[in-house]
């Protein structure tokens, strides 16, 4: 493997620019970018050490790159990834992997046949406090896990005022809470418990913005072995909020995300509480998390995998399983059924 990896960031919206920022800081990496908006390309060339620029994925000779980071809307992930893999280029795809299962098994077959790395960018697996939750559960700190419960949300018109004109408002582009946000939570649940056995869901649009995608969802799943999971998510609630509980046979683990406003910035200061049957509490506190930290860890994890040092923290196989689950969540409400896996 050569000393510097050539990586192309495909799609330079907000998440693509964050990937460009962290990959540019990653040792042994040289970045190029692909973005159809020429004014964005000009801006990125002044802010980052960009090697080459492309206006369209079709302009890229993928064989000249070691890897690509795909940050386009989700309906384009699979066809772009397929081109990269065919050319022998490793891939890190933003989540969700796609908006349907069309073509995903082909990616799996090609990646295995060619020995190429494909990762899916589920960033929750790099949050230090969520890694700690997983470690505590696996160590038996709460006994046998029985309930996984998460409530989170914020007010998108305030924090993402352009949401009505982005992929989020378009069903065919992978918008809506289920694919965009629930997929994060469910991927984390699957990291803890494996794929669910049954899935149920209800969703709605409570904001008065004429969206064709859902802005609020309630999700339930059974993971076997007396383990249930649920999530309530809305991007039309007034408060910025995230609380998770992991109920075990011996103790309950509460994860509280304390949001602190410092000037114009909102930082998160997580706290874990372990509560036993006598209501005794053990508290584990964390320093406020630098926003780029998990993305930098993800970039380094992917580069290590490309260099043959392990596998990505979320593999293509795991990304496919999460996609199957969230698609079943949509199907559950559309058909008014509990969907077995």
Secondary structure as GFF3:
##gff-version 3
##sequence-region A 1 341
A	DSSP	beta_strand	5	10	.	.	.	ID=ss1
A	DSSP	alpha_helix	14	24	.	.	.	ID=ss2
A	DSSP	beta_strand	29	34	.	.	.	ID=ss3
A	DSSP	alpha_helix	38	47	.	.	.	ID=ss4
A	DSSP	beta_strand	53	54	.	.	.	ID=ss5
A	DSSP	three_ten_helix	57	59	.	.	.	ID=ss6
A	DSSP	three_ten_helix	62	64	.	.	.	ID=ss7
A	DSSP	beta_strand	67	70	.	.	.	ID=ss8
A	DSSP	three_ten_helix	74	76	.	.	.	ID=ss9
A	DSSP	alpha_helix	77	86	.	.	.	ID=ss10
A	DSSP	beta_strand	90	94	.	.	.	ID=ss11
A	DSSP	alpha_helix	104	114	.	.	.	ID=ss12
A	DSSP	beta_strand	118	121	.	.	.	ID=ss13
A	DSSP	three_ten_helix	123	126	.	.	.	ID=ss14
A	DSSP	alpha_helix	128	138	.	.	.	ID=ss15
A	DSSP	beta_strand	145	155	.	.	.	ID=ss16
A	DSSP	alpha_helix	156	159	.	.	.	ID=ss17
A	DSSP	three_ten_helix	163	165	.	.	.	ID=ss18
A	DSSP	three_ten_helix	167	169	.	.	.	ID=ss19
A	DSSP	three_ten_helix	171	173	.	.	.	ID=ss20
A	DSSP	alpha_helix	177	177	.	.	.	ID=ss21
A	DSSP	pi_helix	178	182	.	.	.	ID=ss22
A	DSSP	alpha_helix	183	193	.	.	.	ID=ss23
A	DSSP	beta_strand	198	204	.	.	.	ID=ss24
A	DSSP	beta_strand	216	222	.	.	.	ID=ss25
A	DSSP	beta_strand	228	234	.	.	.	ID=ss26
A	DSSP	beta_strand	236	248	.	.	.	ID=ss27
A	DSSP	beta_strand	251	262	.	.	.	ID=ss28
A	DSSP	beta_strand	265	276	.	.	.	ID=ss29
A	DSSP	beta_strand	281	285	.	.	.	ID=ss30
A	DSSP	alpha_helix	293	306	.	.	.	ID=ss31
A	DSSP	alpha_helix	316	335	.	.	.	ID=ss32
A	DSSP	beta_strand	339	340	.	.	.	ID=ss33
###
